[in-house]
Amino acid sequence: MDQAGQYIVEHVAGVEDYQLALATFHAACELWPRTHITLRQGARMIEETCGVILHGAAKLRATGKQ
C-alpha cells in the first residue's frame, strides 16, 4: 500500500495454495519489515502487518513459531 494506505504499490505473488501464500506473506514480512503488507484472498483480508519490526517472543507469537 502507499503511505496513505490507498493503493497497492507492488503485487508480490499470486498463489492458489493457502500454505504457500502464508509462507510467502511471512517471507515478505521478513524481507521488508517496515512495510505494510497485506495477505488477501480477493477482497478479503487474511493477514496484514503495520510495518512494525517484531523482536524475540513477539516475533515468535506473530509467526506462530515456538
matplotlib code that plots the C-alpha trace (Angstrom):
import matplotlib.pyplot as plt

x = [0.0, 1.1, 1.7, -2.0, -3.0, -4.9, -3.3, -1.3, 2.3, 3.6, 1.9, 4.4, 2.8, -0.3, -0.7, -3.7, -2.4, -3.1, 0.1, 2.3, 0.5, 1.1, 4.7, 5.2, 3.5, 5.8, 8.9, 7.9, 7.4, 11.0, 12.4, 10.6, 10.0, 8.9, 6.5, 2.7, 2.0, -1.4, -2.3, -5.7, -8.0, -9.8, -11.2, -11.0, -8.0, -6.5, -3.5, -1.6, 1.3, 1.6, 5.2, 6.3, 9.6, 9.0, 11.7, 12.0, 8.9, 6.6, 8.0, 7.5, 3.9, 3.2, 4.6, 3.1, 6.6, 7.5]
y = [0.0, 3.6, 5.9, 6.7, 3.0, 3.6, 1.9, -1.3, -0.4, -3.9, -7.2, -9.7, -13.1, -14.7, -18.3, -20.7, -22.7, -21.2, -22.6, -21.3, -17.9, -17.7, -18.7, -16.1, -13.5, -14.2, -14.2, -10.8, -9.6, -10.7, -9.2, -5.8, -5.5, -1.8, -2.1, -2.5, -5.9, -7.5, -11.1, -11.2, -13.6, -11.4, -8.5, -10.5, -9.5, -12.6, -11.1, -7.8, -6.1, -2.5, -2.2, -2.9, -4.6, -7.5, -9.0, -12.1, -13.5, -11.1, -12.2, -15.9, -15.3, -13.3, -16.1, -18.9, -20.5, -21.9]
z = [0.0, -0.4, 2.5, 2.8, 2.6, -0.5, -3.4, -4.0, -4.7, -5.6, -6.1, -4.6, -5.6, -6.7, -5.4, -5.1, -2.1, 1.3, 3.0, 0.2, 0.3, 4.1, 3.7, 1.0, 3.2, 6.1, 3.9, 2.6, 6.1, 6.9, 3.7, 4.2, 7.9, 7.9, 5.0, 5.3, 3.8, 3.3, 2.5, 0.7, -1.0, -3.5, -1.4, 1.8, 4.0, 5.7, 7.5, 7.5, 9.1, 10.1, 9.2, 12.8, 13.5, 15.9, 18.1, 20.3, 21.8, 19.9, 16.6, 17.6, 18.6, 15.4, 13.1, 15.1, 15.7, 19.1]

ax = plt.figure().add_subplot(projection="3d")
ax.plot(x, y, z, "-o")
ax.set_aspect("equal")
plt.show()
